[in-house]
Amino acid sequence: MRNYTVSAWSPRMRGWSQRADLLYTATSPDAIRVRDSKTKTDVLTFTPDAWTSFVGLVTSGDVDFDAIAS
């Protein structure tokens, strides 16, 4: 497994619902890793197929993030 240094993380999104959090990603051929700008240790890891499905679900508008956050 690749060791992801700080320089490997790239900013990707701003403004999830009413929040102004910045997400960072680190990618490799076998994984996409995502973390919040405020958290350097908690990381979500997706396979490329799972990432594609996740992004499709989020962009479809079928997820109520306000309900999840409460």
LOVEX-554953 format. One record per atom (N, C-alpha, C): residue in one letter; chain; atom name; x, y, z. Coordinates in Angstrom, 3 decimals, decimal comma. Layout:
<r "a"; "A"; "CA"; <X; Y; Z>>
...
% end
This chain:
<r "m"; "A"; "N"; <0,841; -1,184; 0,000>>
<r "m"; "A"; "CA"; <0,000; 0,000; 0,000>>
<r "m"; "A"; "C"; <0,880; 1,239; 0,000>>
<r "r"; "A"; "N"; <0,500; 2,206; -0,754>>
<r "r"; "A"; "CA"; <1,254; 3,447; -0,873>>
<r "r"; "A"; "C"; <1,110; 4,287; 0,389>>
<r "n"; "A"; "N"; <2,206; 4,933; 0,805>>
<r "n"; "A"; "CA"; <2,170; 5,845; 1,936>>
<r "n"; "A"; "C"; <1,810; 7,233; 1,405>>
<r "y"; "A"; "N"; <0,668; 7,764; 1,819>>
<r "y"; "A"; "CA"; <0,195; 9,041; 1,319>>
<r "y"; "A"; "C"; <0,701; 10,175; 2,186>>
<r "t"; "A"; "N"; <1,604; 10,960; 1,653>>
<r "t"; "A"; "CA"; <2,127; 12,120; 2,364>>
<r "t"; "A"; "C"; <1,181; 13,289; 2,179>>
<r "v"; "A"; "N"; <1,393; 14,347; 2,942>>
<r "v"; "A"; "CA"; <0,544; 15,532; 2,843>>
<r "v"; "A"; "C"; <0,536; 16,079; 1,422>>
<r "s"; "A"; "N"; <1,667; 16,042; 0,735>>
<r "s"; "A"; "CA"; <1,742; 16,595; -0,616>>
<r "s"; "A"; "C"; <0,914; 15,795; -1,620>>
<r "a"; "A"; "N"; <0,555; 14,553; -1,287>>
<r "a"; "A"; "CA"; <-0,241; 13,731; -2,198>>
<r "a"; "A"; "C"; <-1,721; 14,104; -2,169>>
<r "w"; "A"; "N"; <-2,151; 14,819; -1,139>>
<r "w"; "A"; "CA"; <-3,553; 15,193; -1,002>>
<r "w"; "A"; "C"; <-3,847; 16,453; -1,806>>
<r "s"; "A"; "N"; <-4,939; 16,424; -2,566>>
<r "s"; "A"; "CA"; <-5,343; 17,564; -3,392>>
<r "s"; "A"; "C"; <-6,744; 18,016; -3,008>>
<r "p"; "A"; "N"; <-6,985; 19,334; -2,915>>
<r "p"; "A"; "CA"; <-8,336; 19,822; -2,621>>
<r "p"; "A"; "C"; <-9,266; 19,517; -3,779>>
<r "r"; "A"; "N"; <-10,501; 19,104; -3,490>>
<r "r"; "A"; "CA"; <-11,430; 18,710; -4,549>>
<r "r"; "A"; "C"; <-12,782; 19,398; -4,521>>
<r "m"; "A"; "N"; <-13,384; 19,597; -3,363>>
<r "m"; "A"; "CA"; <-14,739; 20,143; -3,342>>
<r "m"; "A"; "C"; <-14,865; 21,165; -2,226>>
<r "r"; "A"; "N"; <-15,720; 22,130; -2,449>>
<r "r"; "A"; "CA"; <-16,042; 23,082; -1,400>>
<r "r"; "A"; "C"; <-17,555; 23,254; -1,374>>
<r "g"; "A"; "N"; <-18,089; 23,354; -0,158>>
<r "g"; "A"; "CA"; <-19,510; 23,637; -0,017>>
<r "g"; "A"; "C"; <-20,392; 22,427; -0,203>>
<r "w"; "A"; "N"; <-20,522; 21,629; 0,809>>
<r "w"; "A"; "CA"; <-21,411; 20,483; 0,789>>
<r "w"; "A"; "C"; <-22,656; 20,905; 1,534>>
<r "s"; "A"; "N"; <-23,747; 21,089; 0,847>>
<r "s"; "A"; "CA"; <-24,970; 21,643; 1,406>>
<r "s"; "A"; "C"; <-24,665; 23,058; 1,879>>
<r "q"; "A"; "N"; <-24,921; 23,365; 3,129>>
<r "q"; "A"; "CA"; <-24,660; 24,701; 3,666>>
<r "q"; "A"; "C"; <-23,268; 24,814; 4,288>>
<r "r"; "A"; "N"; <-22,511; 23,751; 4,296>>
<r "r"; "A"; "CA"; <-21,193; 23,756; 4,912>>
<r "r"; "A"; "C"; <-20,140; 24,258; 3,933>>
<r "a"; "A"; "N"; <-19,071; 24,791; 4,461>>
<r "a"; "A"; "CA"; <-17,976; 25,268; 3,618>>
<r "a"; "A"; "C"; <-16,727; 24,433; 3,867>>
<r "d"; "A"; "N"; <-16,899; 23,138; 4,080>>
<r "d"; "A"; "CA"; <-15,771; 22,259; 4,329>>
<r "d"; "A"; "C"; <-15,061; 21,942; 3,023>>
<r "l"; "A"; "N"; <-13,772; 21,749; 3,131>>
<r "l"; "A"; "CA"; <-12,978; 21,395; 1,973>>
<r "l"; "A"; "C"; <-12,590; 19,924; 2,096>>
<r "l"; "A"; "N"; <-12,783; 19,180; 1,037>>
<r "l"; "A"; "CA"; <-12,395; 17,777; 1,007>>
<r "l"; "A"; "C"; <-11,110; 17,624; 0,214>>
<r "y"; "A"; "N"; <-10,289; 16,675; 0,641>>
<r "y"; "A"; "CA"; <-9,056; 16,364; -0,058>>
<r "y"; "A"; "C"; <-9,113; 14,937; -0,552>>
<r "t"; "A"; "N"; <-8,497; 14,687; -1,692>>
<r "t"; "A"; "CA"; <-8,410; 13,332; -2,215>>
<r "t"; "A"; "C"; <-6,958; 12,977; -2,495>>
<r "a"; "A"; "N"; <-6,675; 11,699; -2,400>>
<r "a"; "A"; "CA"; <-5,398; 11,138; -2,830>>
<r "a"; "A"; "C"; <-5,766; 9,913; -3,658>>
<r "t"; "A"; "N"; <-5,289; 9,866; -4,872>>
<r "t"; "A"; "CA"; <-5,695; 8,788; -5,774>>
<r "t"; "A"; "C"; <-4,509; 7,923; -6,195>>
<r "s"; "A"; "N"; <-4,815; 6,702; -6,483>>
<r "s"; "A"; "CA"; <-3,880; 5,752; -7,066>>
<r "s"; "A"; "C"; <-4,702; 4,868; -8,001>>
<r "p"; "A"; "N"; <-4,089; 4,019; -8,800>>
<r "p"; "A"; "CA"; <-4,874; 3,190; -9,717>>
<r "p"; "A"; "C"; <-5,883; 2,282; -9,017>>
<r "d"; "A"; "N"; <-5,607; 1,897; -7,773>>
<r "d"; "A"; "CA"; <-6,493; 0,944; -7,092>>
<r "d"; "A"; "C"; <-7,370; 1,556; -6,009>>
<r "a"; "A"; "N"; <-7,229; 2,862; -5,715>>
<r "a"; "A"; "CA"; <-8,014; 3,441; -4,617>>
<r "a"; "A"; "C"; <-8,132; 4,961; -4,730>>
<r "i"; "A"; "N"; <-9,240; 5,463; -4,205>>
<r "i"; "A"; "CA"; <-9,458; 6,897; -4,034>>
<r "i"; "A"; "C"; <-9,667; 7,090; -2,544>>
<r "r"; "A"; "N"; <-8,835; 7,942; -1,953>>
<r "r"; "A"; "CA"; <-8,945; 8,223; -0,525>>
<r "r"; "A"; "C"; <-9,445; 9,641; -0,345>>
<r "v"; "A"; "N"; <-10,368; 9,820; 0,619>>
<r "v"; "A"; "CA"; <-11,002; 11,121; 0,838>>
<r "v"; "A"; "C"; <-10,923; 11,451; 2,320>>
<r "r"; "A"; "N"; <-10,588; 12,729; 2,609>>
<r "r"; "A"; "CA"; <-10,592; 13,186; 3,996>>
<r "r"; "A"; "C"; <-11,072; 14,627; 4,055>>
<r "d"; "A"; "N"; <-11,543; 15,014; 5,214>>
<r "d"; "A"; "CA"; <-11,967; 16,382; 5,489>>
<r "d"; "A"; "C"; <-10,733; 17,229; 5,746>>
<r "s"; "A"; "N"; <-10,810; 18,517; 5,433>>
<r "s"; "A"; "CA"; <-9,673; 19,401; 5,650>>
<r "s"; "A"; "C"; <-9,306; 19,528; 7,123>>
<r "k"; "A"; "N"; <-10,272; 19,310; 8,005>>
<r "k"; "A"; "CA"; <-10,028; 19,445; 9,440>>
<r "k"; "A"; "C"; <-9,469; 18,173; 10,066>>
<r "t"; "A"; "N"; <-9,576; 17,056; 9,363>>
<r "t"; "A"; "CA"; <-9,155; 15,769; 9,906>>
<r "t"; "A"; "C"; <-8,087; 15,176; 9,015>>
<r "k"; "A"; "N"; <-6,933; 14,963; 9,552>>
<r "k"; "A"; "CA"; <-5,852; 14,409; 8,742>>
<r "k"; "A"; "C"; <-5,714; 12,896; 8,933>>
<r "t"; "A"; "N"; <-6,408; 12,335; 9,930>>
<r "t"; "A"; "CA"; <-6,245; 10,907; 10,216>>
<r "t"; "A"; "C"; <-7,430; 10,055; 9,791>>
<r "d"; "A"; "N"; <-8,634; 10,599; 9,749>>
<r "d"; "A"; "CA"; <-9,818; 9,830; 9,350>>
<r "d"; "A"; "C"; <-9,961; 9,878; 7,836>>
<r "v"; "A"; "N"; <-9,838; 8,726; 7,201>>
<r "v"; "A"; "CA"; <-9,831; 8,652; 5,738>>
<r "v"; "A"; "C"; <-10,824; 7,603; 5,264>>
<r "l"; "A"; "N"; <-11,633; 7,957; 4,268>>
<r "l"; "A"; "CA"; <-12,493; 6,993; 3,584>>
<r "l"; "A"; "C"; <-11,742; 6,496; 2,355>>
<r "t"; "A"; "N"; <-11,761; 5,200; 2,135>>
<r "t"; "A"; "CA"; <-11,080; 4,621; 0,980>>
<r "t"; "A"; "C"; <-12,098; 3,912; 0,103>>
<r "f"; "A"; "N"; <-12,083; 4,246; -1,191>>
<r "f"; "A"; "CA"; <-13,003; 3,674; -2,169>>
<r "f"; "A"; "C"; <-12,209; 2,971; -3,259>>
<r "t"; "A"; "N"; <-12,764; 1,881; -3,796>>
<r "t"; "A"; "CA"; <-12,237; 1,337; -5,044>>
<r "t"; "A"; "C"; <-12,714; 2,287; -6,153>>
<r "p"; "A"; "N"; <-12,090; 2,259; -7,322>>
<r "p"; "A"; "CA"; <-12,576; 3,126; -8,395>>
<r "p"; "A"; "C"; <-14,059; 2,920; -8,727>>
<r "d"; "A"; "N"; <-14,520; 1,661; -8,756>>
<r "d"; "A"; "CA"; <-15,938; 1,397; -9,046>>
<r "d"; "A"; "C"; <-16,851; 1,943; -7,952>>
<r "a"; "A"; "N"; <-16,454; 1,759; -6,693>>
<r "a"; "A"; "CA"; <-17,260; 2,269; -5,580>>
<r "a"; "A"; "C"; <-17,296; 3,798; -5,596>>
<r "w"; "A"; "N"; <-16,175; 4,429; -5,940>>
<r "w"; "A"; "CA"; <-16,126; 5,897; -6,030>>
<r "w"; "A"; "C"; <-17,081; 6,401; -7,104>>
<r "t"; "A"; "N"; <-17,074; 5,757; -8,260>>
<r "t"; "A"; "CA"; <-17,968; 6,142; -9,352>>
<r "t"; "A"; "C"; <-19,428; 6,026; -8,913>>
<r "s"; "A"; "N"; <-19,768; 4,959; -8,227>>
<r "s"; "A"; "CA"; <-21,134; 4,782; -7,721>>
<r "s"; "A"; "C"; <-21,487; 5,841; -6,683>>
<r "f"; "A"; "N"; <-20,573; 6,121; -5,769>>
<r "f"; "A"; "CA"; <-20,795; 7,121; -4,729>>
<r "f"; "A"; "C"; <-21,022; 8,504; -5,337>>
<r "v"; "A"; "N"; <-20,167; 8,905; -6,253>>
<r "v"; "A"; "CA"; <-20,314; 10,213; -6,894>>
<r "v"; "A"; "C"; <-21,629; 10,278; -7,669>>
<r "g"; "A"; "N"; <-21,995; 9,209; -8,342>>
<r "g"; "A"; "CA"; <-23,273; 9,176; -9,063>>
<r "g"; "A"; "C"; <-24,453; 9,358; -8,125>>
<r "l"; "A"; "N"; <-24,412; 8,708; -6,976>>
<r "l"; "A"; "CA"; <-25,488; 8,839; -5,996>>
<r "l"; "A"; "C"; <-25,560; 10,261; -5,447>>
<r "v"; "A"; "N"; <-24,429; 10,831; -5,105>>
<r "v"; "A"; "CA"; <-24,401; 12,188; -4,553>>
<r "v"; "A"; "C"; <-24,887; 13,206; -5,574>>
<r "t"; "A"; "N"; <-24,422; 13,114; -6,800>>
<r "t"; "A"; "CA"; <-24,799; 14,098; -7,811>>
<r "t"; "A"; "C"; <-26,225; 13,920; -8,325>>
<r "s"; "A"; "N"; <-26,817; 12,759; -8,064>>
<r "s"; "A"; "CA"; <-28,200; 12,535; -8,507>>
<r "s"; "A"; "C"; <-29,206; 13,319; -7,676>>
<r "g"; "A"; "N"; <-28,795; 13,750; -6,492>>
<r "g"; "A"; "CA"; <-29,718; 14,467; -5,605>>
<r "g"; "A"; "C"; <-30,574; 13,546; -4,766>>
<r "d"; "A"; "N"; <-30,310; 12,252; -4,808>>
<r "d"; "A"; "CA"; <-31,120; 11,279; -4,076>>
<r "d"; "A"; "C"; <-30,722; 11,136; -2,606>>
<r "v"; "A"; "N"; <-29,699; 11,857; -2,165>>
<r "v"; "A"; "CA"; <-29,251; 11,762; -0,784>>
<r "v"; "A"; "C"; <-29,635; 13,049; -0,046>>
<r "d"; "A"; "N"; <-30,287; 12,887; 1,092>>
<r "d"; "A"; "CA"; <-30,644; 14,035; 1,938>>
<r "d"; "A"; "C"; <-29,576; 14,191; 3,008>>
<r "f"; "A"; "N"; <-28,536; 14,993; 2,696>>
<r "f"; "A"; "CA"; <-27,422; 15,143; 3,617>>
<r "f"; "A"; "C"; <-27,815; 15,814; 4,922>>
<r "d"; "A"; "N"; <-28,817; 16,679; 4,902>>
<r "d"; "A"; "CA"; <-29,263; 17,312; 6,138>>
<r "d"; "A"; "C"; <-29,850; 16,269; 7,078>>
<r "a"; "A"; "N"; <-30,548; 15,283; 6,553>>
<r "a"; "A"; "CA"; <-31,106; 14,213; 7,391>>
<r "a"; "A"; "C"; <-30,007; 13,339; 7,959>>
<r "i"; "A"; "N"; <-28,963; 13,108; 7,190>>
<r "i"; "A"; "CA"; <-27,850; 12,285; 7,650>>
<r "i"; "A"; "C"; <-27,091; 12,999; 8,760>>
<r "a"; "A"; "N"; <-26,898; 14,308; 8,615>>
<r "a"; "A"; "CA"; <-26,103; 15,076; 9,577>>
<r "a"; "A"; "C"; <-26,810; 15,256; 10,919>>
<r "s"; "A"; "N"; <-28,127; 15,129; 10,950>>
<r "s"; "A"; "CA"; <-28,844; 15,390; 12,205>>
<r "s"; "A"; "C"; <-28,994; 14,167; 13,066>>
% end
